[in-house]
Amino acid sequence: MKKNAGVLILFILLGWLTGTWIAKLLLPVKALSFLTTSTTLKWSPEANLDIINYDINIEFKLCLLGLIGMITAVWLYRRL
């Protein structure tokens, strides 16, 4: 498989998604709450320029298991 930036981004997104799904499955386990607690990062640019208006909302939810998933994805990508 050819290594390029697109494949790396795909690996990172899939690792993040997998880690987040695992965190959702482990939410009922109180002893692992430090892994499943998520932090929300928001960015909301907007402008009103007379001829065009835009309002974009971008929200990222990051938990420790999601971060571990991304790190694992980068490790797997480097092993290819």
PDB file of N, CA, C and O in Angstrom:
ATOM      1  N   MET A   1       0.838  -1.177   0.000  1.00  0.00           N
ATOM      2  CA  MET A   1       0.000   0.000   0.000  1.00  0.00           C
ATOM      3  C   MET A   1       0.887   1.246   0.000  1.00  0.00           C
ATOM      4  O   MET A   1       1.865   1.320   0.744  1.00  0.00           O
ATOM      5  N   LYS A   2       0.540   2.213  -0.834  1.00  0.00           N
ATOM      6  CA  LYS A   2       1.316   3.444  -0.929  1.00  0.00           C
ATOM      7  C   LYS A   2       0.981   4.368   0.241  1.00  0.00           C
ATOM      8  O   LYS A   2      -0.189   4.625   0.527  1.00  0.00           O
ATOM      9  N   LYS A   3       2.017   4.862   0.909  1.00  0.00           N
ATOM     10  CA  LYS A   3       1.818   5.776   2.026  1.00  0.00           C
ATOM     11  C   LYS A   3       1.697   7.196   1.499  1.00  0.00           C
ATOM     12  O   LYS A   3       2.537   7.649   0.721  1.00  0.00           O
ATOM     13  N   ASN A   4       0.659   7.892   1.919  1.00  0.00           N
ATOM     14  CA  ASN A   4       0.522   9.309   1.607  1.00  0.00           C
ATOM     15  C   ASN A   4      -0.306   9.978   2.698  1.00  0.00           C
ATOM     16  O   ASN A   4      -0.791   9.310   3.612  1.00  0.00           O
ATOM     17  N   ALA A   5      -0.467  11.287   2.605  1.00  0.00           N
ATOM     18  CA  ALA A   5      -1.146  12.043   3.651  1.00  0.00           C
ATOM     19  C   ALA A   5      -2.622  11.666   3.754  1.00  0.00           C
ATOM     20  O   ALA A   5      -3.178  11.658   4.852  1.00  0.00           O
ATOM     21  N   GLY A   6      -3.258  11.358   2.641  1.00  0.00           N
ATOM     22  CA  GLY A   6      -4.667  10.989   2.670  1.00  0.00           C
ATOM     23  C   GLY A   6      -4.914   9.715   3.459  1.00  0.00           C
ATOM     24  O   GLY A   6      -5.876   9.623   4.222  1.00  0.00           O
ATOM     25  N   VAL A   7      -4.045   8.737   3.275  1.00  0.00           N
ATOM     26  CA  VAL A   7      -4.177   7.472   4.009  1.00  0.00           C
ATOM     27  C   VAL A   7      -3.920   7.715   5.497  1.00  0.00           C
ATOM     28  O   VAL A   7      -4.601   7.132   6.342  1.00  0.00           O
ATOM     29  N   LEU A   8      -2.957   8.558   5.823  1.00  0.00           N
ATOM     30  CA  LEU A   8      -2.675   8.874   7.220  1.00  0.00           C
ATOM     31  C   LEU A   8      -3.879   9.542   7.871  1.00  0.00           C
ATOM     32  O   LEU A   8      -4.250   9.180   8.988  1.00  0.00           O
ATOM     33  N   ILE A   9      -4.491  10.500   7.205  1.00  0.00           N
ATOM     34  CA  ILE A   9      -5.672  11.179   7.754  1.00  0.00           C
ATOM     35  C   ILE A   9      -6.814  10.188   7.935  1.00  0.00           C
ATOM     36  O   ILE A   9      -7.529  10.239   8.936  1.00  0.00           O
ATOM     37  N   LEU A  10      -6.989   9.287   6.969  1.00  0.00           N
ATOM     38  CA  LEU A  10      -8.022   8.261   7.086  1.00  0.00           C
ATOM     39  C   LEU A  10      -7.767   7.370   8.294  1.00  0.00           C
ATOM     40  O   LEU A  10      -8.695   7.064   9.042  1.00  0.00           O
ATOM     41  N   PHE A  11      -6.531   6.952   8.493  1.00  0.00           N
ATOM     42  CA  PHE A  11      -6.180   6.125   9.647  1.00  0.00           C
ATOM     43  C   PHE A  11      -6.476   6.864  10.947  1.00  0.00           C
ATOM     44  O   PHE A  11      -7.042   6.284  11.874  1.00  0.00           O
ATOM     45  N   ILE A  12      -6.098   8.136  11.022  1.00  0.00           N
ATOM     46  CA  ILE A  12      -6.319   8.918  12.236  1.00  0.00           C
ATOM     47  C   ILE A  12      -7.808   9.058  12.525  1.00  0.00           C
ATOM     48  O   ILE A  12      -8.234   8.889  13.667  1.00  0.00           O
ATOM     49  N   LEU A  13      -8.602   9.364  11.504  1.00  0.00           N
ATOM     50  CA  LEU A  13     -10.046   9.508  11.708  1.00  0.00           C
ATOM     51  C   LEU A  13     -10.685   8.191  12.142  1.00  0.00           C
ATOM     52  O   LEU A  13     -11.541   8.174  13.026  1.00  0.00           O
ATOM     53  N   LEU A  14     -10.267   7.089  11.519  1.00  0.00           N
ATOM     54  CA  LEU A  14     -10.807   5.786  11.915  1.00  0.00           C
ATOM     55  C   LEU A  14     -10.379   5.407  13.335  1.00  0.00           C
ATOM     56  O   LEU A  14     -11.162   4.814  14.077  1.00  0.00           O
ATOM     57  N   GLY A  15      -9.155   5.739  13.715  1.00  0.00           N
ATOM     58  CA  GLY A  15      -8.700   5.483  15.082  1.00  0.00           C
ATOM     59  C   GLY A  15      -9.473   6.307  16.093  1.00  0.00           C
ATOM     60  O   GLY A  15      -9.831   5.815  17.163  1.00  0.00           O
ATOM     61  N   TRP A  16      -9.731   7.573  15.750  1.00  0.00           N
ATOM     62  CA  TRP A  16     -10.503   8.459  16.625  1.00  0.00           C
ATOM     63  C   TRP A  16     -11.926   7.922  16.787  1.00  0.00           C
ATOM     64  O   TRP A  16     -12.459   7.875  17.896  1.00  0.00           O
ATOM     65  N   LEU A  17     -12.527   7.523  15.678  1.00  0.00           N
ATOM     66  CA  LEU A  17     -13.890   6.992  15.700  1.00  0.00           C
ATOM     67  C   LEU A  17     -13.967   5.700  16.502  1.00  0.00           C
ATOM     68  O   LEU A  17     -14.895   5.515  17.288  1.00  0.00           O
ATOM     69  N   THR A  18     -13.017   4.817  16.315  1.00  0.00           N
ATOM     70  CA  THR A  18     -12.996   3.550  17.051  1.00  0.00           C
ATOM     71  C   THR A  18     -12.829   3.800  18.549  1.00  0.00           C
ATOM     72  O   THR A  18     -13.524   3.195  19.366  1.00  0.00           O
ATOM     73  N   GLY A  19     -11.908   4.690  18.903  1.00  0.00           N
ATOM     74  CA  GLY A  19     -11.705   5.016  20.325  1.00  0.00           C
ATOM     75  C   GLY A  19     -12.938   5.626  20.952  1.00  0.00           C
ATOM     76  O   GLY A  19     -13.251   5.339  22.107  1.00  0.00           O
ATOM     77  N   THR A  20     -13.640   6.462  20.212  1.00  0.00           N
ATOM     78  CA  THR A  20     -14.855   7.087  20.727  1.00  0.00           C
ATOM     79  C   THR A  20     -15.968   6.062  20.889  1.00  0.00           C
ATOM     80  O   THR A  20     -16.716   6.118  21.865  1.00  0.00           O
ATOM     81  N   TRP A  21     -16.092   5.123  19.947  1.00  0.00           N
ATOM     82  CA  TRP A  21     -17.099   4.067  20.079  1.00  0.00           C
ATOM     83  C   TRP A  21     -16.816   3.192  21.301  1.00  0.00           C
ATOM     84  O   TRP A  21     -17.734   2.823  22.032  1.00  0.00           O
ATOM     85  N   ILE A  22     -15.564   2.870  21.513  1.00  0.00           N
ATOM     86  CA  ILE A  22     -15.207   2.071  22.693  1.00  0.00           C
ATOM     87  C   ILE A  22     -15.523   2.851  23.963  1.00  0.00           C
ATOM     88  O   ILE A  22     -15.994   2.271  24.941  1.00  0.00           O
ATOM     89  N   ALA A  23     -15.272   4.154  23.962  1.00  0.00           N
ATOM     90  CA  ALA A  23     -15.590   4.989  25.121  1.00  0.00           C
ATOM     91  C   ALA A  23     -17.097   4.994  25.390  1.00  0.00           C
ATOM     92  O   ALA A  23     -17.520   4.953  26.545  1.00  0.00           O
ATOM     93  N   LYS A  24     -17.907   5.046  24.329  1.00  0.00           N
ATOM     94  CA  LYS A  24     -19.363   5.003  24.523  1.00  0.00           C
ATOM     95  C   LYS A  24     -19.806   3.665  25.110  1.00  0.00           C
ATOM     96  O   LYS A  24     -20.714   3.612  25.939  1.00  0.00           O
ATOM     97  N   LEU A  25     -19.159   2.591  24.675  1.00  0.00           N
ATOM     98  CA  LEU A  25     -19.500   1.276  25.229  1.00  0.00           C
ATOM     99  C   LEU A  25     -19.116   1.163  26.702  1.00  0.00           C
ATOM    100  O   LEU A  25     -19.774   0.452  27.462  1.00  0.00           O
ATOM    101  N   LEU A  26     -18.057   1.857  27.108  1.00  0.00           N
ATOM    102  CA  LEU A  26     -17.561   1.763  28.479  1.00  0.00           C
ATOM    103  C   LEU A  26     -18.132   2.842  29.404  1.00  0.00           C
ATOM    104  O   LEU A  26     -17.729   2.923  30.564  1.00  0.00           O
ATOM    105  N   LEU A  27     -19.058   3.668  28.918  1.00  0.00           N
ATOM    106  CA  LEU A  27     -19.648   4.718  29.758  1.00  0.00           C
ATOM    107  C   LEU A  27     -20.279   4.196  31.049  1.00  0.00           C
ATOM    108  O   LEU A  27     -20.131   4.848  32.083  1.00  0.00           O
ATOM    109  N   PRO A  28     -20.975   3.057  31.045  1.00  0.00           N
ATOM    110  CA  PRO A  28     -21.575   2.582  32.303  1.00  0.00           C
ATOM    111  C   PRO A  28     -20.560   2.142  33.363  1.00  0.00           C
ATOM    112  O   PRO A  28     -20.917   2.031  34.536  1.00  0.00           O
ATOM    113  N   VAL A  29     -19.329   1.893  32.985  1.00  0.00           N
ATOM    114  CA  VAL A  29     -18.304   1.433  33.942  1.00  0.00           C
ATOM    115  C   VAL A  29     -17.723   2.655  34.652  1.00  0.00           C
ATOM    116  O   VAL A  29     -16.959   3.416  34.058  1.00  0.00           O
ATOM    117  N   LYS A  30     -18.083   2.842  35.912  1.00  0.00           N
ATOM    118  CA  LYS A  30     -17.666   4.030  36.673  1.00  0.00           C
ATOM    119  C   LYS A  30     -16.155   4.072  36.908  1.00  0.00           C
ATOM    120  O   LYS A  30     -15.576   5.157  36.974  1.00  0.00           O
ATOM    121  N   ALA A  31     -15.510   2.915  37.034  1.00  0.00           N
ATOM    122  CA  ALA A  31     -14.073   2.873  37.309  1.00  0.00           C
ATOM    123  C   ALA A  31     -13.248   3.404  36.129  1.00  0.00           C
ATOM    124  O   ALA A  31     -12.095   3.796  36.312  1.00  0.00           O
ATOM    125  N   LEU A  32     -13.827   3.418  34.927  1.00  0.00           N
ATOM    126  CA  LEU A  32     -13.106   3.882  33.740  1.00  0.00           C
ATOM    127  C   LEU A  32     -13.574   5.258  33.276  1.00  0.00           C
ATOM    128  O   LEU A  32     -13.402   5.608  32.108  1.00  0.00           O
ATOM    129  N   SER A  33     -14.158   6.031  34.169  1.00  0.00           N
ATOM    130  CA  SER A  33     -14.701   7.329  33.771  1.00  0.00           C
ATOM    131  C   SER A  33     -13.609   8.298  33.305  1.00  0.00           C
ATOM    132  O   SER A  33     -13.892   9.205  32.521  1.00  0.00           O
ATOM    133  N   PHE A  34     -12.374   8.125  33.769  1.00  0.00           N
ATOM    134  CA  PHE A  34     -11.291   8.997  33.316  1.00  0.00           C
ATOM    135  C   PHE A  34     -10.958   8.756  31.844  1.00  0.00           C
ATOM    136  O   PHE A  34     -10.416   9.641  31.182  1.00  0.00           O
ATOM    137  N   LEU A  35     -11.276   7.567  31.325  1.00  0.00           N
ATOM    138  CA  LEU A  35     -11.051   7.273  29.905  1.00  0.00           C
ATOM    139  C   LEU A  35     -12.205   7.724  29.022  1.00  0.00           C
ATOM    140  O   LEU A  35     -12.009   8.024  27.844  1.00  0.00           O
ATOM    141  N   THR A  36     -13.403   7.773  29.584  1.00  0.00           N
ATOM    142  CA  THR A  36     -14.596   8.023  28.778  1.00  0.00           C
ATOM    143  C   THR A  36     -15.107   9.457  28.851  1.00  0.00           C
ATOM    144  O   THR A  36     -15.968   9.831  28.055  1.00  0.00           O
ATOM    145  N   THR A  37     -14.611  10.266  29.771  1.00  0.00           N
ATOM    146  CA  THR A  37     -15.047  11.657  29.873  1.00  0.00           C
ATOM    147  C   THR A  37     -14.523  12.429  28.679  1.00  0.00           C
ATOM    148  O   THR A  37     -13.327  12.401  28.386  1.00  0.00           O
ATOM    149  N   SER A  38     -15.423  13.121  27.988  1.00  0.00           N
ATOM    150  CA  SER A  38     -15.001  13.834  26.777  1.00  0.00           C
ATOM    151  C   SER A  38     -14.991  15.338  26.998  1.00  0.00           C
ATOM    152  O   SER A  38     -15.748  15.878  27.805  1.00  0.00           O
ATOM    153  N   THR A  39     -14.118  15.989  26.265  1.00  0.00           N
ATOM    154  CA  THR A  39     -14.010  17.437  26.248  1.00  0.00           C
ATOM    155  C   THR A  39     -14.450  17.916  24.875  1.00  0.00           C
ATOM    156  O   THR A  39     -14.069  17.340  23.855  1.00  0.00           O
ATOM    157  N   THR A  40     -15.246  18.962  24.852  1.00  0.00           N
ATOM    158  CA  THR A  40     -15.764  19.480  23.596  1.00  0.00           C
ATOM    159  C   THR A  40     -14.982  20.723  23.193  1.00  0.00           C
ATOM    160  O   THR A  40     -14.831  21.657  23.980  1.00  0.00           O
ATOM    161  N   LEU A  41     -14.490  20.722  21.967  1.00  0.00           N
ATOM    162  CA  LEU A  41     -13.825  21.883  21.387  1.00  0.00           C
ATOM    163  C   LEU A  41     -14.737  22.452  20.309  1.00  0.00           C
ATOM    164  O   LEU A  41     -15.136  21.737  19.389  1.00  0.00           O
ATOM    165  N   LYS A  42     -15.071  23.741  20.420  1.00  0.00           N
ATOM    166  CA  LYS A  42     -15.993  24.358  19.466  1.00  0.00           C
ATOM    167  C   LYS A  42     -15.305  25.513  18.756  1.00  0.00           C
ATOM    168  O   LYS A  42     -14.487  26.231  19.331  1.00  0.00           O
ATOM    169  N   TRP A  43     -15.662  25.667  17.490  1.00  0.00           N
ATOM    170  CA  TRP A  43     -15.202  26.792  16.688  1.00  0.00           C
ATOM    171  C   TRP A  43     -16.373  27.237  15.839  1.00  0.00           C
ATOM    172  O   TRP A  43     -16.919  26.432  15.085  1.00  0.00           O
ATOM    173  N   SER A  44     -16.777  28.500  15.938  1.00  0.00           N
ATOM    174  CA  SER A  44     -17.956  28.998  15.225  1.00  0.00           C
ATOM    175  C   SER A  44     -17.649  30.303  14.499  1.00  0.00           C
ATOM    176  O   SER A  44     -17.998  31.376  14.992  1.00  0.00           O
ATOM    177  N   PRO A  45     -17.008  30.232  13.349  1.00  0.00           N
ATOM    178  CA  PRO A  45     -16.775  31.465  12.590  1.00  0.00           C
ATOM    179  C   PRO A  45     -18.062  31.916  11.897  1.00  0.00           C
ATOM    180  O   PRO A  45     -18.851  31.098  11.424  1.00  0.00           O
ATOM    181  N   GLU A  46     -18.252  33.232  11.850  1.00  0.00           N
ATOM    182  CA  GLU A  46     -19.409  33.773  11.144  1.00  0.00           C
ATOM    183  C   GLU A  46     -19.075  35.167  10.637  1.00  0.00           C
ATOM    184  O   GLU A  46     -18.216  35.856  11.188  1.00  0.00           O
ATOM    185  N   ALA A  47     -19.768  35.570   9.581  1.00  0.00           N
ATOM    186  CA  ALA A  47     -19.555  36.901   9.009  1.00  0.00           C
ATOM    187  C   ALA A  47     -20.814  37.361   8.290  1.00  0.00           C
ATOM    188  O   ALA A  47     -21.595  36.559   7.779  1.00  0.00           O
ATOM    189  N   ASN A  48     -20.981  38.666   8.269  1.00  0.00           N
ATOM    190  CA  ASN A  48     -22.063  39.291   7.521  1.00  0.00           C
ATOM    191  C   ASN A  48     -21.423  40.351   6.639  1.00  0.00           C
ATOM    192  O   ASN A  48     -21.079  41.432   7.116  1.00  0.00           O
ATOM    193  N   LEU A  49     -21.261  40.048   5.357  1.00  0.00           N
ATOM    194  CA  LEU A  49     -20.536  40.912   4.425  1.00  0.00           C
ATOM    195  C   LEU A  49     -21.463  41.532   3.375  1.00  0.00           C
ATOM    196  O   LEU A  49     -21.084  41.631   2.208  1.00  0.00           O
ATOM    197  N   ASP A  50     -22.638  41.939   3.756  1.00  0.00           N
ATOM    198  CA  ASP A  50     -23.648  42.548   2.893  1.00  0.00           C
ATOM    199  C   ASP A  50     -24.095  41.652   1.741  1.00  0.00           C
ATOM    200  O   ASP A  50     -25.299  41.501   1.529  1.00  0.00           O
ATOM    201  N   ILE A  51     -23.192  41.065   1.007  1.00  0.00           N
ATOM    202  CA  ILE A  51     -23.605  40.222  -0.124  1.00  0.00           C
ATOM    203  C   ILE A  51     -23.579  38.740   0.217  1.00  0.00           C
ATOM    204  O   ILE A  51     -24.168  37.927  -0.496  1.00  0.00           O
ATOM    205  N   ILE A  52     -22.909  38.390   1.289  1.00  0.00           N
ATOM    206  CA  ILE A  52     -22.848  36.978   1.692  1.00  0.00           C
ATOM    207  C   ILE A  52     -22.817  36.900   3.220  1.00  0.00           C
ATOM    208  O   ILE A  52     -22.137  37.679   3.888  1.00  0.00           O
ATOM    209  N   ASN A  53     -23.559  35.957   3.739  1.00  0.00           N
ATOM    210  CA  ASN A  53     -23.568  35.675   5.171  1.00  0.00           C
ATOM    211  C   ASN A  53     -23.190  34.219   5.363  1.00  0.00           C
ATOM    212  O   ASN A  53     -23.620  33.353   4.602  1.00  0.00           O
ATOM    213  N   TYR A  54     -22.398  33.956   6.364  1.00  0.00           N
ATOM    214  CA  TYR A  54     -22.125  32.552   6.684  1.00  0.00           C
ATOM    215  C   TYR A  54     -21.975  32.386   8.184  1.00  0.00           C
ATOM    216  O   TYR A  54     -21.548  33.292   8.899  1.00  0.00           O
ATOM    217  N   ASP A  55     -22.338  31.211   8.625  1.00  0.00           N
ATOM    218  CA  ASP A  55     -22.251  30.828  10.023  1.00  0.00           C
ATOM    219  C   ASP A  55     -21.930  29.332  10.053  1.00  0.00           C
ATOM    220  O   ASP A  55     -22.762  28.504   9.682  1.00  0.00           O
ATOM    221  N   ILE A  56     -20.745  29.004  10.487  1.00  0.00           N
ATOM    222  CA  ILE A  56     -20.286  27.617  10.495  1.00  0.00           C
ATOM    223  C   ILE A  56     -20.051  27.194  11.945  1.00  0.00           C
ATOM    224  O   ILE A  56     -19.415  27.914  12.714  1.00  0.00           O
ATOM    225  N   ASN A  57     -20.562  26.039  12.306  1.00  0.00           N
ATOM    226  CA  ASN A  57     -20.331  25.484  13.640  1.00  0.00           C
ATOM    227  C   ASN A  57     -19.557  24.186  13.504  1.00  0.00           C
ATOM    228  O   ASN A  57     -20.020  23.241  12.865  1.00  0.00           O
ATOM    229  N   ILE A  58     -18.383  24.143  14.102  1.00  0.00           N
ATOM    230  CA  ILE A  58     -17.560  22.939  14.094  1.00  0.00           C
ATOM    231  C   ILE A  58     -17.329  22.542  15.549  1.00  0.00           C
ATOM    232  O   ILE A  58     -16.911  23.358  16.370  1.00  0.00           O
ATOM    233  N   GLU A  59     -17.607  21.280  15.852  1.00  0.00           N
ATOM    234  CA  GLU A  59     -17.480  20.803  17.222  1.00  0.00           C
ATOM    235  C   GLU A  59     -16.739  19.468  17.227  1.00  0.00           C
ATOM    236  O   GLU A  59     -17.118  18.542  16.511  1.00  0.00           O
ATOM    237  N   PHE A  60     -15.697  19.373  18.023  1.00  0.00           N
ATOM    238  CA  PHE A  60     -14.927  18.142  18.179  1.00  0.00           C
ATOM    239  C   PHE A  60     -15.091  17.649  19.608  1.00  0.00           C
ATOM    240  O   PHE A  60     -14.967  18.420  20.559  1.00  0.00           O
ATOM    241  N   LYS A  61     -15.369  16.363  19.751  1.00  0.00           N
ATOM    242  CA  LYS A  61     -15.429  15.752  21.077  1.00  0.00           C
ATOM    243  C   LYS A  61     -14.235  14.825  21.201  1.00  0.00           C
ATOM    244  O   LYS A  61     -14.064  13.903  20.405  1.00  0.00           O
ATOM    245  N   LEU A  62     -13.421  15.075  22.194  1.00  0.00           N
ATOM    246  CA  LEU A  62     -12.190  14.317  22.366  1.00  0.00           C
ATOM    247  C   LEU A  62     -12.155  13.715  23.757  1.00  0.00           C
ATOM    248  O   LEU A  62     -12.327  14.415  24.755  1.00  0.00           O
ATOM    249  N   CYS A  63     -11.931  12.405  23.815  1.00  0.00           N
ATOM    250  CA  CYS A  63     -11.757  11.716  25.089  1.00  0.00           C
ATOM    251  C   CYS A  63     -10.414  10.987  25.049  1.00  0.00           C
ATOM    252  O   CYS A  63      -9.775  10.888  24.001  1.00  0.00           O
ATOM    253  N   LEU A  64     -10.013  10.497  26.175  1.00  0.00           N
ATOM    254  CA  LEU A  64      -8.705   9.846  26.263  1.00  0.00           C
ATOM    255  C   LEU A  64      -8.649   8.589  25.391  1.00  0.00           C
ATOM    256  O   LEU A  64      -7.615   8.314  24.780  1.00  0.00           O
ATOM    257  N   LEU A  65      -9.731   7.829  25.322  1.00  0.00           N
ATOM    258  CA  LEU A  65      -9.734   6.643  24.464  1.00  0.00           C
ATOM    259  C   LEU A  65      -9.677   7.027  22.980  1.00  0.00           C
ATOM    260  O   LEU A  65      -9.077   6.308  22.181  1.00  0.00           O
ATOM    261  N   GLY A  66     -10.285   8.136  22.612  1.00  0.00           N
ATOM    262  CA  GLY A  66     -10.180   8.622  21.237  1.00  0.00           C
ATOM    263  C   GLY A  66      -8.751   9.001  20.901  1.00  0.00           C
ATOM    264  O   GLY A  66      -8.271   8.724  19.802  1.00  0.00           O
ATOM    265  N   LEU A  67      -8.066   9.638  21.852  1.00  0.00           N
ATOM    266  CA  LEU A  67      -6.665   9.997  21.655  1.00  0.00           C
ATOM    267  C   LEU A  67      -5.792   8.746  21.544  1.00  0.00           C
ATOM    268  O   LEU A  67      -4.880   8.692  20.719  1.00  0.00           O
ATOM    269  N   ILE A  68      -6.070   7.755  22.367  1.00  0.00           N
ATOM    270  CA  ILE A  68      -5.332   6.486  22.290  1.00  0.00           C
ATOM    271  C   ILE A  68      -5.585   5.816  20.943  1.00  0.00           C
ATOM    272  O   ILE A  68      -4.672   5.235  20.357  1.00  0.00           O
ATOM    273  N   GLY A  69      -6.810   5.894  20.455  1.00  0.00           N
ATOM    274  CA  GLY A  69      -7.130   5.340  19.138  1.00  0.00           C
ATOM    275  C   GLY A  69      -6.363   6.031  18.026  1.00  0.00           C
ATOM    276  O   GLY A  69      -5.893   5.375  17.097  1.00  0.00           O
ATOM    277  N   MET A  70      -6.228   7.368  18.112  1.00  0.00           N
ATOM    278  CA  MET A  70      -5.463   8.097  17.094  1.00  0.00           C
ATOM    279  C   MET A  70      -3.984   7.736  17.139  1.00  0.00           C
ATOM    280  O   MET A  70      -3.350   7.573  16.096  1.00  0.00           O
ATOM    281  N   ILE A  71      -3.439   7.611  18.330  1.00  0.00           N
ATOM    282  CA  ILE A  71      -2.028   7.239  18.468  1.00  0.00           C
ATOM    283  C   ILE A  71      -1.801   5.828  17.914  1.00  0.00           C
ATOM    284  O   ILE A  71      -0.805   5.576  17.236  1.00  0.00           O
ATOM    285  N   THR A  72      -2.727   4.914  18.207  1.00  0.00           N
ATOM    286  CA  THR A  72      -2.629   3.553  17.679  1.00  0.00           C
ATOM    287  C   THR A  72      -2.720   3.550  16.155  1.00  0.00           C
ATOM    288  O   THR A  72      -2.023   2.785  15.488  1.00  0.00           O
ATOM    289  N   ALA A  73      -3.575   4.402  15.610  1.00  0.00           N
ATOM    290  CA  ALA A  73      -3.717   4.480  14.155  1.00  0.00           C
ATOM    291  C   ALA A  73      -2.425   4.967  13.497  1.00  0.00           C
ATOM    292  O   ALA A  73      -2.028   4.447  12.454  1.00  0.00           O
ATOM    293  N   VAL A  74      -1.772   5.953  14.094  1.00  0.00           N
ATOM    294  CA  VAL A  74      -0.499   6.436  13.545  1.00  0.00           C
ATOM    295  C   VAL A  74       0.557   5.340  13.643  1.00  0.00           C
ATOM    296  O   VAL A  74       1.359   5.165  12.725  1.00  0.00           O
ATOM    297  N   TRP A  75       0.561   4.604  14.749  1.00  0.00           N
ATOM    298  CA  TRP A  75       1.517   3.501  14.911  1.00  0.00           C
ATOM    299  C   TRP A  75       1.276   2.439  13.842  1.00  0.00           C
ATOM    300  O   TRP A  75       2.228   1.941  13.241  1.00  0.00           O
ATOM    301  N   LEU A  76       0.005   2.087  13.598  1.00  0.00           N
ATOM    302  CA  LEU A  76      -0.317   1.103  12.566  1.00  0.00           C
ATOM    303  C   LEU A  76       0.073   1.614  11.172  1.00  0.00           C
ATOM    304  O   LEU A  76       0.569   0.847  10.346  1.00  0.00           O
ATOM    305  N   TYR A  77      -0.147   2.882  10.917  1.00  0.00           N
ATOM    306  CA  TYR A  77       0.226   3.472   9.627  1.00  0.00           C
ATOM    307  C   TYR A  77       1.732   3.372   9.394  1.00  0.00           C
ATOM    308  O   TYR A  77       2.180   3.053   8.292  1.00  0.00           O
ATOM    309  N   ARG A  78       2.503   3.644  10.437  1.00  0.00           N
ATOM    310  CA  ARG A  78       3.968   3.566  10.298  1.00  0.00           C
ATOM    311  C   ARG A  78       4.449   2.131  10.115  1.00  0.00           C
ATOM    312  O   ARG A  78       5.520   1.912   9.548  1.00  0.00           O
ATOM    313  N   ARG A  79       3.679   1.150  10.585  1.00  0.00           N
ATOM    314  CA  ARG A  79       4.064  -0.253  10.443  1.00  0.00           C
ATOM    315  C   ARG A  79       3.766  -0.801   9.049  1.00  0.00           C
ATOM    316  O   ARG A  79       4.260  -1.869   8.686  1.00  0.00           O
ATOM    317  N   LEU A  80       2.963  -0.081   8.268  1.00  0.00           N
ATOM    318  CA  LEU A  80       2.635  -0.551   6.907  1.00  0.00           C
ATOM    319  C   LEU A  80       3.871  -0.668   6.046  1.00  0.00           C
ATOM    320  O   LEU A  80       3.777  -1.048   4.879  1.00  0.00           O
TER     321      LEU A  80
END
